Amino acid sequence: MNQSRTIETEIKTEGQIAPRKRWKLFEMREMTLILILIVLIAVLSVTSKYFATWANIKVVLGSLSIDGIAVIGMTVILISGGIDLSVGSVMCLSMTICAMSILKGVNPWLAAVAAIAGCALVGLVIGLLVTRIHLTHFIVTLCFLGIARGIVYALTTGTPISLVTPLSKEPAFRFLGQGQIGGVLPMTVLIFLVLAVLAEIFVRKSSLMRLVFYTGSNEKAAAYSGINVNKVKIMTCVACSVFAGIAGIIYVNKFSGVPVSAGSGLEMTAIASAVIGGVSMNGGRGSILGAILGLAMMALVQDALTLFMVAPFWQDLIRYLIVLGAVMIDALQKNAALRKIS
């Protein structure tokens, strides 16, 4: 791709670093996280008799798999230089559309497709507002955080939806959220792993993602090199909302219902996981593997706090301190890179 060679030299303007070809299996940040996770697992296994039980592991994996699908989408949009604060509300909207369609007699598979399509439409609207009216991702998605949640409350009147009876008649569909492979591996975990592996390969290998990296690294240089940055932004907004929609389908299936508060705080979890995993808040750098490792660390910390019966308000304080630390590390790395270039 000729424009890729041109932009490789131009992308360093305005203090940004050109994204490198990411052929290595593990980057330094990812290897560091793997080592931290190993230490955490070893310490928790020794200090808590409940941690290494299969029941606890399944709970952690179940939570990680649903949040992880949303993290994939968040990673893509962060790499492009954007952000999406609406993923939690969009996930709940997906659940609501799917559940209400099923209750009206729609085939569950069609209901799921309709829900994901609705989320894609939300992402498209967000992308158009960002690119056509030149609003910031932060403002638009902050508004849609409330808009999507408001639609959920309007459709449900704030009442949780139960799908226990309808899903009992749809074993194939229910298997997506409640089935187990070989009676051991939850289907939700398998779906997440498949999506994560495919997304990681796509991010590392595809020429399309190179355009996303270039746009996130230096939007002006990308535009001067012939890349349609508006199209890239819209594409990443849609992708983020679609992954949130898929997470919603898995959630509603797994728990056979829709609590109207579902997805609250998911945006912070997704952003924190991505940043801890090495995804830059300024765009142009990151990987799916790193973001998932960041999420795994967050999940282990949360599980440890729960096992040791730490009060909820202390749990929030610790989690947000971890997020702040990750953002500070990202900022320090950026400043160090800028000094090296200058």
C-alpha positions as CSV (number, residue, x, y, z in Angstrom):
1,M,0.0,0.0,0.0
2,N,1.7,3.2,-1.3
3,Q,0.1,5.5,1.2
4,S,1.4,3.4,4.1
5,R,5.0,4.1,3.1
6,T,4.3,7.8,2.7
7,I,2.6,8.2,6.0
8,E,5.3,6.2,7.9
9,T,7.6,9.1,7.4
10,E,5.0,11.8,8.0
11,I,3.3,10.3,11.0
12,K,6.0,11.5,13.4
13,T,5.0,15.1,13.0
14,E,3.2,16.8,15.9
15,G,5.1,14.7,18.4
16,Q,3.5,11.3,17.7
17,I,5.2,8.0,17.1
18,A,4.4,6.0,14.0
19,P,2.9,2.6,14.8
20,R,5.3,-0.2,14.2
21,K,4.5,-3.4,12.5
22,R,3.5,-5.6,15.3
23,W,4.7,-9.1,14.4
24,K,6.0,-10.2,17.8
25,L,3.8,-12.4,19.8
26,F,4.4,-10.5,23.0
27,E,5.3,-6.9,23.4
28,M,7.2,-5.7,26.6
29,R,4.0,-4.4,28.2
30,E,2.2,-7.6,27.5
31,M,5.0,-9.8,28.9
32,T,5.1,-7.6,32.0
33,L,1.4,-8.1,32.5
34,I,1.7,-11.9,32.1
35,L,4.4,-12.0,34.8
36,I,2.2,-9.8,37.1
37,L,-0.8,-12.1,36.5
38,I,1.3,-15.2,37.3
39,V,2.5,-13.6,40.6
40,L,-1.1,-12.6,41.5
41,I,-2.5,-16.1,40.8
42,A,0.3,-17.6,42.9
43,V,-0.3,-15.3,45.8
44,L,-4.0,-15.6,45.8
45,S,-3.8,-19.4,45.5
46,V,-1.7,-19.5,48.7
47,T,-3.6,-16.8,50.7
48,S,-7.2,-17.9,49.9
49,K,-8.5,-21.4,49.9
50,Y,-11.4,-20.4,47.7
51,F,-9.5,-18.8,44.9
52,A,-8.3,-22.0,43.2
53,T,-11.7,-23.7,43.3
54,W,-13.3,-24.3,40.0
55,A,-16.5,-22.6,41.1
56,N,-14.5,-19.3,41.7
57,I,-12.6,-19.7,38.5
58,K,-15.8,-20.1,36.5
59,V,-17.2,-16.9,38.1
60,V,-14.1,-15.0,37.1
61,L,-14.0,-16.4,33.6
62,G,-17.7,-15.7,33.1
63,S,-17.4,-12.1,34.1
64,L,-14.2,-11.6,32.1
65,S,-15.7,-13.1,29.0
66,I,-18.6,-10.7,28.8
67,D,-16.6,-7.6,29.7
68,G,-13.8,-8.8,27.4
69,I,-16.0,-8.7,24.3
70,A,-16.7,-5.0,25.1
71,V,-13.0,-4.4,25.7
72,I,-12.2,-5.6,22.2
73,G,-14.4,-2.8,20.7
74,M,-13.0,-0.2,23.1
75,T,-9.5,-1.1,22.2
76,V,-10.2,-0.5,18.5
77,I,-11.7,2.9,19.0
78,L,-8.9,4.0,21.4
79,I,-6.3,3.0,18.9
80,S,-8.1,5.3,16.4
81,G,-7.7,8.2,18.8
82,G,-11.3,8.1,20.0
83,I,-13.2,6.9,23.1
84,D,-16.6,5.5,23.8
85,L,-18.3,6.2,27.1
86,S,-21.6,4.7,26.0
87,V,-20.6,1.0,25.8
88,G,-22.3,0.0,29.0
89,S,-25.6,1.6,28.0
90,V,-25.4,0.3,24.5
91,M,-24.9,-3.2,25.8
92,C,-28.0,-2.8,28.0
93,L,-29.9,-1.5,25.0
94,S,-28.9,-4.5,23.0
95,M,-30.2,-6.8,25.8
96,T,-33.4,-4.9,25.9
97,I,-34.1,-5.0,22.2
98,C,-33.3,-8.7,22.1
99,A,-35.4,-9.6,25.2
100,M,-38.4,-7.6,24.2
101,S,-38.3,-9.0,20.7
102,I,-38.2,-12.6,22.1
103,L,-41.2,-11.8,24.3
104,K,-43.1,-10.6,21.3
105,G,-42.6,-14.0,19.6
106,V,-39.6,-13.1,17.4
107,N,-37.1,-16.0,16.8
108,P,-34.3,-15.5,19.3
109,W,-31.6,-15.6,16.6
110,L,-33.4,-12.9,14.6
111,A,-33.9,-10.9,17.8
112,A,-30.1,-11.1,18.5
113,V,-29.3,-9.9,15.0
114,A,-31.8,-7.1,15.3
115,A,-30.3,-6.0,18.6
116,I,-26.7,-6.0,17.2
117,A,-28.0,-4.1,14.2
118,G,-29.5,-1.5,16.5
119,C,-26.2,-1.1,18.3
120,A,-24.5,-0.7,14.9
121,L,-26.9,2.1,14.1
122,V,-26.0,3.8,17.4
123,G,-22.3,3.5,16.5
124,L,-23.0,5.0,13.1
125,V,-24.9,7.9,14.5
126,I,-22.0,8.6,16.9
127,G,-19.5,8.3,14.1
128,L,-21.5,10.8,11.9
129,L,-21.8,13.3,14.7
130,V,-18.1,13.1,15.3
131,T,-17.1,13.4,11.7
132,R,-19.8,15.6,10.1
133,I,-20.5,18.0,12.9
134,H,-17.0,17.7,14.4
135,L,-18.1,17.0,17.9
136,T,-15.6,15.2,20.2
137,H,-16.0,11.5,20.9
138,F,-16.1,12.3,24.6
139,I,-19.1,14.6,24.4
140,V,-21.1,12.5,21.9
141,T,-20.6,9.2,23.7
142,L,-21.2,10.8,27.1
143,C,-24.6,12.0,25.7
144,F,-25.3,8.5,24.3
145,L,-24.5,7.0,27.7
146,G,-27.6,8.7,28.9
147,I,-29.6,8.4,25.7
148,A,-29.2,4.7,25.3
149,R,-30.0,4.1,29.0
150,G,-33.0,6.4,28.8
151,I,-34.3,4.4,25.9
152,V,-33.9,1.2,28.0
153,Y,-35.9,2.8,30.9
154,A,-38.5,4.0,28.5
155,L,-39.0,0.6,26.9
156,T,-39.0,-1.3,30.2
157,T,-40.5,1.4,32.5
158,G,-37.6,0.5,34.7
159,T,-38.8,-3.1,35.3
160,P,-36.4,-6.0,34.8
161,I,-37.3,-8.4,32.0
162,S,-37.3,-12.2,32.7
163,L,-36.6,-14.6,29.8
164,V,-36.5,-17.8,31.9
165,T,-39.6,-19.3,30.3
166,P,-39.0,-18.2,26.7
167,L,-35.3,-19.4,26.7
168,S,-36.3,-22.7,28.2
169,K,-38.0,-23.5,24.9
170,E,-34.9,-22.5,22.9
171,P,-32.1,-24.8,24.0
172,A,-29.9,-24.1,21.0
173,F,-30.0,-20.4,21.7
174,R,-29.7,-20.7,25.4
175,F,-26.6,-22.9,24.9
176,L,-24.7,-19.7,23.8
177,G,-24.9,-18.3,27.3
178,Q,-25.5,-21.2,29.6
179,G,-23.9,-24.2,27.8
180,Q,-20.7,-25.9,28.6
181,I,-18.2,-27.6,26.3
182,G,-17.4,-31.1,27.6
183,G,-19.3,-30.2,30.8
184,V,-16.3,-28.0,31.9
185,L,-15.6,-25.0,29.6
186,P,-18.5,-22.4,29.6
187,M,-19.7,-21.5,26.1
188,T,-19.4,-17.8,26.9
189,V,-15.7,-18.2,27.5
190,L,-15.2,-20.1,24.2
191,I,-17.1,-17.4,22.3
192,F,-15.0,-14.7,23.9
193,L,-11.7,-16.6,23.2
194,V,-12.6,-17.0,19.5
195,L,-13.6,-13.3,19.1
196,A,-10.4,-12.2,21.0
197,V,-8.1,-14.4,18.9
198,L,-9.7,-13.3,15.6
199,A,-9.6,-9.6,16.7
200,E,-5.9,-9.9,17.7
201,I,-5.0,-11.4,14.4
202,F,-7.0,-8.7,12.6
203,V,-5.3,-5.9,14.6
204,R,-1.8,-7.3,14.0
205,K,-2.1,-8.4,10.4
206,S,-4.7,-6.5,8.5
207,S,-4.0,-3.5,6.3
208,L,-7.3,-2.0,7.4
209,M,-6.2,-1.8,11.0
210,R,-3.0,-0.1,9.8
211,L,-5.2,2.8,8.7
212,V,-6.7,2.9,12.2
213,F,-3.2,3.0,13.7
214,Y,-2.1,5.8,11.4
215,T,-5.3,7.8,12.1
216,G,-4.8,7.5,15.8
217,S,-1.1,8.3,15.6
218,N,-1.5,11.5,13.6
219,E,-4.8,12.3,12.1
220,K,-3.6,15.3,10.0
221,A,-0.7,13.3,8.5
222,A,-3.0,10.4,7.8
223,A,-5.4,12.7,5.9
224,Y,-2.6,14.3,3.9
225,S,-1.5,10.9,2.9
226,G,-4.9,10.1,1.4
227,I,-6.5,8.1,4.2
228,N,-10.2,8.8,4.6
229,V,-9.9,9.5,8.4
230,N,-13.7,10.2,8.7
231,K,-14.5,6.8,7.3
232,V,-12.0,5.2,9.7
233,K,-13.5,7.0,12.7
234,I,-17.1,5.9,11.7
235,M,-15.9,2.3,11.2
236,T,-14.3,2.2,14.7
237,C,-17.4,3.8,16.3
238,V,-19.6,1.1,14.7
239,A,-17.2,-1.7,15.6
240,C,-17.2,-0.6,19.3
241,S,-21.0,-0.5,19.5
242,V,-21.3,-3.8,17.7
243,F,-19.0,-5.5,20.2
244,A,-21.0,-4.0,23.0
245,G,-24.1,-5.4,21.4
246,I,-22.6,-8.9,21.2
247,A,-21.7,-8.7,24.8
248,G,-25.3,-7.8,25.6
249,I,-26.6,-10.8,23.7
250,I,-24.3,-13.1,25.7
251,Y,-25.3,-11.4,29.0
252,V,-29.0,-11.7,28.4
253,N,-28.6,-15.3,27.4
254,K,-26.4,-16.2,30.4
255,F,-28.7,-14.6,33.0
256,S,-32.0,-15.2,31.2
257,G,-33.1,-11.6,31.6
258,V,-32.4,-7.9,31.6
259,P,-31.6,-6.0,34.8
260,V,-32.0,-2.4,33.6
261,S,-28.8,-1.4,35.5
262,A,-26.8,-3.9,33.4
263,G,-23.6,-2.5,32.0
264,S,-23.3,0.4,34.5
265,G,-19.6,1.2,34.8
266,L,-18.6,-1.0,31.9
267,E,-17.1,1.9,30.1
268,M,-14.6,2.5,32.9
269,T,-13.7,-1.2,33.1
270,A,-13.1,-1.3,29.4
271,I,-11.0,1.9,29.2
272,A,-9.0,0.9,32.3
273,S,-8.3,-2.6,31.0
274,A,-7.2,-1.2,27.6
275,V,-4.9,1.4,29.2
276,I,-3.4,-1.1,31.6
277,G,-2.7,-3.3,28.6
278,G,-0.7,-0.7,26.8
279,V,-3.4,1.0,24.6
280,S,-2.6,4.7,24.4
281,M,-5.3,7.2,25.3
282,N,-3.9,9.4,22.6
283,G,-4.3,6.7,19.9
284,G,-2.0,4.9,17.6
285,R,-0.8,2.2,20.0
286,G,-2.2,-1.0,21.5
287,S,-3.2,-4.6,21.0
288,I,-6.2,-6.8,21.8
289,L,-3.9,-9.2,23.8
290,G,-2.6,-6.4,26.0
291,A,-6.1,-5.1,26.7
292,I,-7.4,-8.6,27.6
293,L,-4.4,-9.1,29.9
294,G,-5.3,-5.7,31.5
295,L,-8.9,-6.9,32.0
296,A,-7.6,-10.2,33.5
297,M,-5.6,-8.2,36.0
298,M,-8.6,-6.0,36.9
299,A,-10.8,-9.2,37.3
300,L,-8.2,-10.8,39.6
301,V,-7.9,-7.7,41.7
302,Q,-11.7,-7.5,42.0
303,D,-12.0,-11.2,42.8
304,A,-9.3,-10.9,45.5
305,L,-11.1,-7.9,47.1
306,T,-14.3,-9.9,47.1
307,L,-12.7,-13.1,48.6
308,F,-11.1,-11.1,51.3
309,M,-14.4,-9.3,52.0
310,V,-13.2,-5.8,51.4
311,A,-16.0,-3.3,51.8
312,P,-17.5,-2.1,48.4
313,F,-16.4,1.5,48.8
314,W,-12.8,0.4,49.3
315,Q,-13.1,-1.8,46.2
316,D,-14.1,1.2,44.1
317,L,-11.3,3.3,45.6
318,I,-8.7,0.7,44.8
319,R,-10.0,0.0,41.3
320,Y,-9.9,3.7,40.4
321,L,-6.5,4.1,41.9
322,I,-5.3,1.4,39.6
323,V,-6.9,3.2,36.6
324,L,-5.2,6.5,37.6
325,G,-1.9,4.7,37.9
326,A,-2.4,3.2,34.4
327,V,-3.2,6.6,32.9
328,M,-0.2,8.1,34.6
329,I,2.1,5.4,33.2
330,D,0.7,6.0,29.7
331,A,1.3,9.8,30.0
332,L,4.9,9.2,31.3
333,Q,5.6,6.9,28.4
334,K,4.3,9.4,25.9
335,N,6.3,12.2,27.4
336,A,9.5,10.1,27.4
337,A,8.9,9.2,23.8
338,L,8.4,12.9,22.9
339,R,11.7,13.8,24.6
340,K,13.5,11.1,22.7
341,I,12.2,12.3,19.4
342,S,13.1,16.0,20.1
